[in-house]
Amino acid sequence: MLHHSVPEHERLRALRQLSVLDTPPETAFDALCRTACRLFAVPIALVSLVDADRQWFKAKCGLEVDETSRELAFCDRAIACPDGLVVEDARLDPRFQDNPLVTGEPRIVFYAGAPIRLEDGCAVGTVCVIDTKPRAFGSEERAALTDLAGAVAALLIAHRERVLMEEVHRKRRHDAEVIARQNTALRAHQALIHATLGQMDQGLVALDREGRVAVYNTRALEILALARATMDEKPVLDVVIDAALAGDSAPARAGAASPSSIGDHGDRVRADGQIIEVRAVPLDGGGELRTYADVTARRRAERELERREAYYRALAEGLPHLVWVTDRTGRMLYMNAAARRYFGEDGSSAVERLARYHPDDRETLGALKKHALATDETIRWSARLVQPDLSFRWHQLTSSPARSDGEGSSSEWLHTALDIDEFVRDREALEEKTSLLHLAMRGARAGSFIWDVDAKTAELSDESLLLCGFDLERISSRVTEAEFRSRLHGGDWRTIAAAARRALEDDGVYDVEFRIAGADGERWIHALGRLVRDDGGTRIVGLNMDVTERKRAEAEIRRREDALRTSESRLALALEASRGGLWDWDLARDEILVDDGWHRMLGTPSAGSRLSRADETRTVHAEDRALRDELLHAHLGGETPHYAAEYRVRAADGRWIWVHDRARIVAWTERGAPARMIGFRVEITRLKEAEQEARRRALEDPLTGLANRRAFMDALTRRLSEIDRHGGQTALLLLDLDRFKAVNDTMGHPAGDALLRSVAERVSAVLRREDLLARLGGDEFAILQIGPGQPNGARLLAERIVTSLGEPFLVGDRRISIGSSLGIALAPGDAASAETLFARADLALYRAKENGRNGYRFFEAAMDEAQNDRRRLELELREAVHANAFEVHYQPQIDVTTGRATGYEALVRWRHPVRGLVSPAAFIPLAEETGLIVNLGAFVLEHACREAGTWPSELRVAVNISPVQLRRSGLVERVRDVLEASGLAPERLEIEVTESVLMDDDDAIATLHSLQGLGVRVALDDFGTGYSSLGYLRRFPFDRIKIDRAFVSGRADAHATIILRTIVDLGRRLGIPVTAEGVETPAELELVRRIGCSEAQGYLVGRPSPHPQPVRPDLLARVPA
């Protein structure tokens, strides 16, 4: 940028004042440019204005751009030259020869520019002419160019003046609009003031400096009883005289307002007796504002209120109560004579008054007053007030809101206190006596009654009401004879009536027991009373006592006596029937007395009924003696309430039989030592044998006779414990059968069971005697190989198993080949605990299956890392499903005859923030295992239907449904709701399922029928990969068959092509269209079209993308003929 004589900031300010930058083209400027081109015979002419960092063209000829950078501009140098700038050949000029405008478009060679100067000589730009070839430029041409620059300057000045004039006119219009709005607002304000004055309840008169009426309202005329003409422009004194307001004063007629009247106010009496309140206030700048209000009714009400207040004050003065009034803060406003005598003439402060209450009552008083102040409610309470002798007396106190502050709260409170000490003490004494009586009766479960025999009613106490089955909530404690009889049990009323007759006719004593029926059973009542005859009539007064527990105890004693007799009889029969016997041990003599049952149980002669303790012990099995003695001594030592033991004894024929002993100490010596013990012995041999059989069955697989999971895990745990203590090695092999499910599905469960038994036999044949084989469930087996030589021993065993199970099996009349996979973990190297070792063998089995089945894998540490990675992936997958962090891509499907798109398959993609784009093969199986596929599938379904709703109506969308989704309830309802929400026609949605969902699953088939009932199409995906694909076509009427890519791929052999032809022919015969998946080359597309597939899908047709991509129109043209 060059230095100029005029400071740059002033030049730029002058340029901006022109208001011409970035304005549309104008005819005058354009005409000057055309004139310059013709005058100087050049291809380019410009009117250029030089801004801070650019040159902008107000007019141009022969150039397309509107501006260039100032750094490149020739004009920047031209405005710095008083006579302008001429460059005859820029290519030879060092200043410009490297300028991009010279080396590039518009390839300037010749340049001549004259400054455009304003009135003050400031150069704001140039008029320049440009040529793409060199040329000379004489003085006359320079003068002509300068004249053109002067003409442009005149046009720019005129433009500036025109803009300035337009701005002046715009401001004038704006000012006029503002004045008009202010006038409108002023008129509205005046109207509001007049309306307000008209609505006022007070009369208002405004006086000017001379005391004349300037403003008044209609209410002033009404209150002063004046005509409007009387007020207009009259001095206020005349108005007052005319209004005849007694005692009113006004300013002098001819002078300023009297200072004594300014701010004056008071009541004035009109001639007709009405009381008018007059108020006056001075106005700024002189004058006065007067208001007149008719207060006749208010003054009469105030006088009446004063009369009533004097009456009630006199009444309060004569009351014996303490009466006082306070404000909200507790400041005393009034006290009657009694209150003044108690509190003192000054009334004391609120804190001092609180100190007069008993300490136990102050907290309650504080809470009550806080509640009263918050709610403005009257409160009543009893409290103790201190007396002059420092004693306390009970008072009934009341605090009520007396006067409102106008804001919704009470500003004054009326308090009263009445001495009730004598009443409280009398009541407490009576309550104490009554309470003691009630406690005594309640403790004795007794209640009083007064039975009016003549009136046939009874007065019952609360306890009697409860005892007789009545509710304490009843209105009266008096019950009728009919009510009482309704509570009685059975015929007990006759017993009561008989007792009452005896009391009336004999000694006057009423004594009877009866039962009350209730929901919780019957209650026994003993009623005891005496007959009373007086002026009140004939009554029986007495007590009702609850004797239910006594009656129950008596019944229980009788029951136990009967039970004891029955038990003794049954025990004798039971011992005889159970081959049991009784024994009685005399500890002092160490002799045992036994009965005949004992001898029958052992098969010994009954002649010897006494045994020594030593002889009895010798019959006990040596392995059981220690435990029996331990239990026996525990009871003898007082550690157990009874003795019980199970052990073996030898019978007379030499057999060992199991017996159960049970006994207890029944006598002690004077020193407290056991002296006698009685018990019985029962044979339990059959029970023990049954228990052993049950334990054996609990550890055995019922189908194969092998050990089951529980027995195997026990053995594995024991083996690992031995290794931990003594060292050694062992191998755990987990075995899973390949293709077993297909056998079950196609031949039925009986064939599957037969196959499992055959597998058990073959594996058992290759094991050593010390090895353990178990069936864990289903087609899962486990082998525990014990001994050294690992890992070779496990490897050889695994190879023998794979080879043996690889041979065909004969099941029924069919030969079946299955194969097997094994996972192997070694101890102690791989794990020390059974659970961890099992988990690692299972992980190795999983890897063996991944490697193509029919083989084995040893556990490797890397597998743990892979498993951990899988767990991390599962956690991340859960988070992604929760956040809907997935994308739905769409792959086109085409009609192979026309090449047009018929629809798109929705495919889910997971773009992980760290892992990148995760393959569906990595997360879809994991989602199915964890159940996350349900929410993920719902997301894809909703997204795909919503997207397809925006496509042309002839395009359908295909969505894959997992077997897990299909087996969950609510799928049909979910699809219906999604279709309604998206507006997609049901026939445009195609659900794709694999053959696995139909395996023995009638519920899944029913769900597919329900989906078809909605109008949704159902396609069989990956057809041909299952074991019974043709059977599925019979089980369900599919709308489409999708052939697996394995039959289409260029790597497929001739057999695959034959199968492909067969499937297409089958679909044609069944009327089911067939889609070929995985079409990736023109040759494959030609193959499926020639064979008869109706549609194709694959990378050749189009790759999946977030938005449906159109199919290439020349796709079929690329297919070889």
Secondary structure, 3 states (H helix, E strand, C coil): CCCCCCCHHHHHHHHHHCCCCCCCCCHHHHHHHHHHHHHHCCCEEEEEEECCCEEEEEEEECCCCCEEEHHHCHHHHHCCCCCCEEECCHHHCCCCCCCHHHHCCCCCCEEEEEEEECCCCCEEEEEEEEECCCCCCCHHHHHHHHHHHHHHHHHHHHHHHHHHHHHHHHHHHHHHHHHHHHHHHHHHHHHHHHHHHHHCCCEEEEECCCCEEEEECHHHHHHHCCCHHHHCCCEHHHHHHHHCCECCCCCCCCCCCCHHHCCCEEEEECCCCCEEEEEEEECCCCCEEEEEEECHHHHHHHHHHHHHHHHHHHHHHHCCCEEEEEECCCCEEEECHHHHHHHCCCCCCHHHHHHCECHHHHHHHHHHHHHHHHHCCCEEEEEEEECCCCCEEEEEEEEEEEEECCCCCEEEEEEEEEECHHHHHHHHHHHHHHHHHHHHHHHCCEEEEEEECCCCEEEECHHHHHHCCCCCCCCCCEEEHHHHHHCECCCHHHHHHHHHHHHHHCCCEEEEEEEEEECCEEEEEEEEEEEEEECCEEEEEEEEEECHHHHHHHHHHHHHHHHHHHHHHHHHHHHHHCCEEEEEEECCCCEEEECHHHHHHHCCCCCCCEEEHHHHHHCECHHHHHHHHHHHHHHHCCCCCCEEEEEEEECCCCCEEEEEEEEEEEEECCCCCEEEEEEEEEECHHHHHHHHHHHHHHCECCCCCCECHHHHHHHHHHHHHHHHHHCCCEEEEEEEECCHHHHHHHHCHHHHHHHHHHHHHHHHHCCCCCCEEEEEECCEEEEEEECCCCCHHHHHHHHHHHHHHHCCEEECCEEECCCEEEEEEEECCCCCCHHHHHHHHHHHHHHHHHCCCCEEEECCHHHHHHHHHHHHHHHHHHHHHHHCCCEEEEEEEEECCCCCEEEEEEEEEEEECCCEEECHHHHHHHHHHHCCHHHHHHHHHHHHHHHHCCCCCCCEEEEECCHHHHHCCCHHHHHHHHHHHHCCCHHHEEEEECHHHHCCCHHHHHHHHHHHHCCCEEEEEEECCCCCHHHHHHHCCCCEEEECHHHCCCCCCHHHHHHHHHHHHHHHHHCCCEEECCCCCHHHHHHHHHHCCCEEECCCCCCCECCCCCCCCCCHHHCCC
